[in-house]
Amino acid sequence: MRSIGMDVHRSFAQLAVVEDGLCRDEGQIGVKPEELLAWADEFLLPDDEVALEATTNSDAIARMLRPLVARVVVSNPRKTRAIAEAKVKTDKVDARILAELLAADFLPETWVADDQTRMRRRLVARRTHLVKQRTRLKNQVHGILARNLVPTCPHADLFSGVGRRWLAEQSLPSDEWRSVDALLRQLDFHGDELADVEHDIAVDAIDDPVIARLMTVPGINVTVAMSVVAAVGDFSRFEDPNRLV
């Protein structure tokens, strides 16, 4: 059995192999799907074990390699202190340490999310991005009003129907009005996108008993419940229900 360490980057991975107690470098490979599959077909054996750190693309690589080897371990970089504290930190050193820790069974493993959980995380992340964008656009409109000494809107929401009618009555230079109009168009676009994402979240959540149970807690709506489930994934993987860590 061989223990293979992969120090994964955006476009390549540095390799190291521990075999018969000896560690050796194995050079670099590309991480495009066709490159990974070609390398796996030529190099990997069914009883190999592979280790890589959790990065942006590590989940995708782990999913591709898992059916081809005995074990794929995605390590927690915060707990892989040997790499973080190495005096000489290079790709080769990191790959070697991953392979050696895997061979010694000392590698701190992180849970790899299933397809549904990954999809939910993407939905939640997109919703968060859209909310931030809408807040940024609203702040720009408020900034335009403030620098032109426009009084505070008397209505609760400047961007509601009644608030926009009040806004249309205010006195602004023509160039500022063009900026406000452009910002409002962007705000409406992001609002439509946000509605679509929240619809997708609701459709996915409607038959989920875990989300339904979370929503019985005061203050937790479907979006918050989905965020919790997306972050945690499979609750049953925790031995102690009081410590979801």
N, C-alpha and C positions, 0 to 999 in steps of 0.2 A: 504493500500500500504506500502511495506517495502523498505527501502533504504539499499542496501548491499554494503559494501566496501571490495574490494579485494586487499590486498598488495601482488602483484605477484612476485614470484622468479622463478628460473630456474626449480625447480622440485616440488614446492608447492606454495600455496597461503594461506595467513592468512585472516580470515574472521571476519567481524563485521557487525551487523545489527542494524539499527534504526527502531523501531516499536512503534507506539503510543507515540512518543516523548522520548523514552528511548533507550539508546544504550547498546548493549551487545556483548560480544565476542562469536564467533561461531567456534573457533578452526581452524584447518588447513585441507586443502584438497590437493590431488595431482593434477597436471595439465596435466597429460597425457589425450588424448582424451577420453578414456574409463572411466577414473576417473571423468573427468568433466561431462560427460553425465550421469553417475550414480548419482553423487551429484545433478545435475540439475533435474533429474527425481524424486529424493526423496525429495528435499528441495525447489526448486524454484516454485513460483506461477506466473500465467500469468500477474499479475499487478505489479510485483516486478520491481524495478529499480536497476541496478548494476553499480558500479563505479570501475575503475582500472586505475592506472597510465600507461602512454605510456612507454613500455619496449620492449625488443626484441621479446617476445612472446605474447604481449598484443593484437595485431591485430588478431592473430589466435584464442585466447580465446574469444575476442569480437565477431568474426564471428560465433563461435559455440553457444554463448549464446543469440545473438540478436533475433533469431526466437522464443526463449522460454520465453522472458520476455517483459515487456512494453517498456523498454529503457535500453540501455547500453551506458555508458559515459566513454570514454577514456580521462583522464585528461592530461593536459600539465604540466609535472613536474616542468618546469621552472616557471610557474605561480602559482603553488600550494605552495605558500610561507608558508602556515601554517604548512605543513609537513617539509619543508626544515629548518624552524626556530624553530621547536619544541625542547624544552630543553631536554626532554626525548624522544629519537628516538628509538623505537622498532617496530617490525612488528605489534604488537597489537595496538600500538598508531597510526601508519600510517593507518591501516585498519579502526580504529575508526574515524579518521579525515576524511578519504575519505567518509565514510558512513554519517557522520554528515554534511559535506559540500554538499553532494548530496541531503540530506533531506532538507537542507536550500536553495537549488538551487543556491549555491555560487561556484560550482565547475567549474573551467575554462576548457572547453571542447576543445579537439583537433580533427581535421578532420581525419577520418579513410579512407585510400585509398581504392579504388575499386580493383578488381582482376587484371585488365589490368595495372593499375598504379603500383601495387606491382610487376608485372612481369617486367615492364619497369625499375623499380628501380633496380631489380636484374640484368638485362642485363647491365645497366649502371655501376653498382658496379663491375660486373665481368670484364667489359672492363677496368675500372680504375685499378683494381688489376693486370690485365695482362700487362698493360702499365707500371705500377710501377715495375713489375717483370723484364720486358725487360730492363728498365733503370738500374736496379740493376745489371743485368748480363753484360750489356755493360760497366758499371763503373768498374766492376771487371776485364774485359779484358783490359781496359785502365790502370788500376792499375798495372797489370802485365807488360805491356809495359813500364810504367814509371819507375818501380823499376829495370828494366833491361836496362835502358837508350836507349830505342828504340825511334828514333825521331818521331815527330808528323806526322801522316798520311797526305800525300800531297793531298789526295782526300777528297771531301766533306763528304763522309760517309764511315767510316772504315768498316761498315758491309754490304755494297753493294757488288756487284760482283767484281768490280775493286778494291774496298778497301780490300776485302778478299784476292785477288790475291797478292796485295802489302804486306798484313800481312803474307802470306805464305812464302815470301822471306826474312823475318826478322830472325835474329839470336837470339834464345832463348834456355835456358837449356831444356833438354828433359822433365823434370817433369813439367816445365812451359808450354811446348807445350801440354802436356796431359791436363793440366788445361784449356788452351785456347780452345782446341778441345771440352772438356766437356761443357764449357760455350757456345760455338757456337751451339752445339747440343741442349742445353736447350733453347737458343735464337730462334732457328728455330722452336722448338716445340711450344713455347709460341706465335711465329708469326703465326703459323697455327691456334692455338686456337683463337687468336685475330681476324684473318680473318673470322672465323666462327661466332664469336659474332657480328662483324660488319655487316656480312651478315644478321643475325637475326634482328639486329636493322633496317637495310635498308628495309627488308621485312615488318616489323611491321609499319614502318613509311610511306610506299609508298602511302597509301590511306588516310592518316590522314591530314585533311585540316588545323589543327592548326600547325602541323609541317611544312607543305608546306608554310604557311604564315610566320612563324618564319624564314624560310630559305630565304625569300626575303630581310632580314636585312643583310647588308654587314658584312662578317666575321662569319656568323652563318651557319655551314654546318649541315648535317643530324645528326651527333653525338651530337653536341652542342644543336641542337633543341630538340632532344630526351631527353637529360639531363634536359633541362628546363621543358619540359612537364612531365617528370617523377617526378621531384621535386615538381612541383606545383599541378599536377593532374587536377582537374576540375576548369578551370578558372572562370566559371560562379558562383562559390560559394562566390566570393568576391563582396561585395556591391559597393566598389569604385574601378574602373579599374586602378586608379593611385596608389593604395596601395595594393599590393598583399602580405599582412601579416595577 
